[in-house]
Amino acid sequence: MKAQVVESVEMPDVIEVGGDGPLLVIHGGAGRRLHEMTPEQASETEAALARAVEAGYAQLAAGAPAEEAVIAAIHVMEDAPCFNCAHGAALTLDGTAALDSSLMLGDGSCGAACGLTTAKHPIDVARAVMERTPHVLFSQPTASQLEEWGIEQVDNSYFVTERRLAQLEEFRARAAAGHDDSATRHGTVGAVARDVNGHIAAGTSTGGITGQMPGRVGDSPVIGAGTYANQGSVAVSCTGTGEKFIQESSAYQIHARVALAGETPSEAAEAMLSAVDGRGGNGGVIVVPAKGAGVIGRTARTQMNYAWAQGDRRTTHV
């Protein structure tokens, strides 16, 4: 099948945040919403972002490594039903939750997992793969493996919320009527951080897309597509139309543009997002370089939930 290419691409929205020193940037997903959030949903999302960025930055303020900040922030978002990850994940076509995650450090250490159905915090599985195995990616690790790694497990029903069930039913009804909502079905959470020693890390966690075929895997657990970190350049977490981000090797592309082409992180993020847009996709990205300001970017006409923290500064956006 020929890849979709869109001739007219609008300029992405890319901003720089923070500066040198410890820095944390997080996202709670980006895309084109089928329905705007109600004031109550917006308030819930903003509060959860604020809790997550505070939990993560507290790790940096205490001198902890960058990965501890990433994991602490993602834990909060995985527990918040307003985000598409863990508790509150999007549901597959058969009405279950299938979760993916990844974690990468600037030194190249990384771990990822896909098809998780019982891990309460998928980002912990990515960390376990990185720290406790010689491998990078696990597909559907068994309950005994998760227990051996010390992962807290829950019944799959824990992840299912009334809001996601309603979204699945709407998806089924609209699909039956011939509507293509592929541009509005995705969402992910992620975090990128730089610690007091200048080390960087990135992590991403997702429930996939509403109504996805069982077995489908997007970009989030794919190192180089949804997540990447290299101490010589940047830490990256992506969110959006997963297949298009995979086709663009999006997270690695930003690293390569910075390390090999000499682009700034902002220029690299803009070019990558334009390429995703050109393939008919949409979404966003957060970037923290080994030195300097962080970057938050999104394709044109795309909504994005994000927050960042540095020193006494805290900013959230929904």
N, C-alpha and C positions, 0 to 999 in steps of 0.2 A: 504494500500500500504506500502510495506516495505521501511524504510528509507534507502537512499543511503549511503553506508559506503565505503570509499576509504582506502584500506589497506596501501598504501604507502603515507606518509605525509612528506612533506619537511618542514624544520625549518622556522618559520616565521622570518621576519625582524623586530626587536624591538630595539628602541633607547630611551635613557633618555635625557630629555631636561630641562634646567633651574635648580633651586634649591629652597631653602626656600624663603618665601616672596611672594608678589603678582605675579601671573603667569597666562597667558592665552595661551591655545592651541586650534587651530581650524582645521577642516578638510573640504575639498570641495569634498569629495567622494573618494572611492577606489574600484578598480575592475580590471578586465582584459579587456582592450580596444579592440574592434573590429577593430578600426582604430586609429593609432597614431595621436596625435594632430598636426596640422600644426604649423609652427613657430608663426603665427599670433594668433592662438588659445591659444598656450602656453603663449605668452606674455599677452594676455587678462586675462587669468586665474591667472597668477602670480600677475598682477596688482590688480585684484579684491581681492585676498588673502591678499595682502599688505594693501589695504584700510580697509578690514574687521578687520584684527588683530590690526591695528592702532586705529580704532574706538572703539574696545572693550577694548584695554589696556588703552586708554585715560580715560575710566570710572574707572578702577582700580587705575590709577595714581592720580585721583581726590578723591580717598577714597570711591567710590561708592561700593555697595554690589556686590558680585560675579555675581548674576543673571543679573545685569544691563550690565555688560561686555559681558556676553553670548548673551543677546538679541541684544545689539548694533552690535556685530560682525555678528550675523545671519541676522539682517536686511540688512546689506550691501550685503551679499551673496544672500539673497532672491531677491534683486533688480538686480543682475548681471545675464544676460542670459547665461553665460558660465557654470552655475551650475544647477544641477537638483533639483530645488526647486523654487516655486513661478514663477516669470518671467523667463521662460526658462525651466520649468518642463518637464519631460518626459511625453508622451501622452499615454492615455489608448487606447485600441483597437478601440474604437469608435471616437478617435481623440480629446478628451477633457482632461483637466487637473484635477486630483483629488489629493489633497495635504494633507499631514499628518505632525503632529508636536508634540513635547513634551518638557516639562521643569520640572526639579526637583532640589530642594535645599537640602543641607546637613541635614537640620532638618526634612526632610521627606515630606515637602510640595511639591505637584506636580500637574500638569495638562497636558492634552493631547487632541488632536482632530484628527479625520480622515475623509476622504471624503470631504474635503473643496473644494469648487468650486468658491468662490467669495472673500475670504479673501486675501487682498493684501500681508499681512505679517502673514503667518500661525503661527509663533512663538508667535505672540500677542494673538492668540486665546488660545493657550496652557496656556499662562500666565493668561488670563481672566478666564479660567476654574479653575485654581488654586486659584486665588484671589477672584473671584466673585460668585463661586458656592460651594456647599458642596460635589461636585463630583470630579472624577479624569479624566474620559474619556468621551468625547462627539463624537458621530458619526453624521456627517452632520447637525450641528446646523443650524437653520433656519436664514434667512436674518434678521428677527426681533430680534432674540437672539443676532446675531452679532452686530446689531445696538445698542441694549441695552447695550452691553459690550463696545461700543465705537470703534469697529473694522472698519478700512477703508475697503470698499468693491469696487470691480471692476468687469467688465464683464469677463467671463471666457476666452474670446479671448485675454485678456491682457497677459495671461500666455503662449499663444501659439506662438512659434517662427518658422521661416522658417527652422532653423537647426533641431528642434525637429520634424517638419512635415516630413522632408526628412528622418530622422532616423526611423520614424514610417513606411514610405513607404518601406524603405529598409528591415525593420523587416518583414513586410507582404510578400514581395517578397521572402525573404530567407526562411521564414516559409513555404510558398507554395512549395518551392523547397526541403523541407525536412531538412533544416539546424536548429540545436539547438543552439541558441545564448544566452541561459539562463545565462551563466557565464559572459556575457559582457553587460547586459542590465541595470544594477542598478546604483545607485549613490545617494548621500545624502550630506547635510552639517550639521556641528555640532560644538559646542564649549564647552569647560570645563574651569573653572576659579577658582582661589583662591584669595580672596581679602586681604586687609591689616589687617583685623581681623582674618584671617585664615579660614573664611567661604568658602565653596565650592558650586558649582552649575554646572549643565549640561543641555544642550539643543540640540535638533536635529530637522531638518526640511527637508522634501523630497517631490519629485513629484512621487515617486514610481519607476516602471520599464517600459521601453518602451513596448507598446503593451500588458500591463497587462489587465486582464479581469476586466470590470467595477465592482466595489465593493471589489476588492482585497485590503488587508491591509498588509503591511509588518511590520518590527520590529520597525520602527522609532517612532510610537506613543505608543508603548507597554512599559510601565515602567518595567524595569528589563530585557528587551530584547535589545532595542536600546538605552535606556537612563537610567541612575541610578546615585544617589548621596547619600552618607551617611557620616555624619560628622566624624564618627569614622573610616573611611577608605578612600574612593575615590569618585571622580566624573567621569563619563564615558559617552562617546558618540560613537556609533558604526556606521559603514557604510559597506554595502556589500550585500551578498545574504540573503535577509531578512528572508526567511523561515528558513534557517539554523541557523541564529542568534537567532530566536525565539526558535527553538528546543534546543539550548544550554543555554537559559536564559543568554545570553552572558554578558550583562552589570552587572547584579546581580552576575553572577558567579565570575567576577573579584573582586567585593566587598567581596564575601564570602571567596574567596581564600586568600585575604589579611586579613580580620577580623577574620576568623575562622581557617584557615590553617596556618597562619603566613607567607605566601609568600610575596615577594616584589611585588610592582605593575608591574614591568617588568616580573617577573616570572608568575604572574597571567595572564597578557595579552598574553604572549607566549603560555601558556597552553590553554587558551580559543581559540585563533586563530588556534592552532593545532587541536582542537576539531571541529571547523567549517570546516577546511580543510578536516578533516577526514570524514565529512558528504558530501563532494563534493562541498562545498561552498567556497567563497573567499571574501576578504574585509579587512577592517582595523578598528582600534580603537584608540581613544585618551583618556588619563587618567591623571587627576590631583589629587594627594593625599592631605589629610589635611596638611601634612608636607612633605617636600622634593621635589625631582625632578619629573617632569611630564614624561609621556611615550607616544610615538607614535609607533604603531605597524601595520603590514600588513602581510597577508599570502604570501607565496612564489609566485614569478612570478606575483605579483600584483602591479599595479601603484596606487599611492595615492597622492592627492593634500593636502598639509597641511602648516600651519604656526604657529609660536609661538612667544611670546614676554615676556620679563622680564627686568625691568630696561631700559637700553639703547639698549638692544639686540633685534634684529628683524631677523627672519629667515623665508623664504618661500621656498616651494619645489613643483614642478609640474612634 
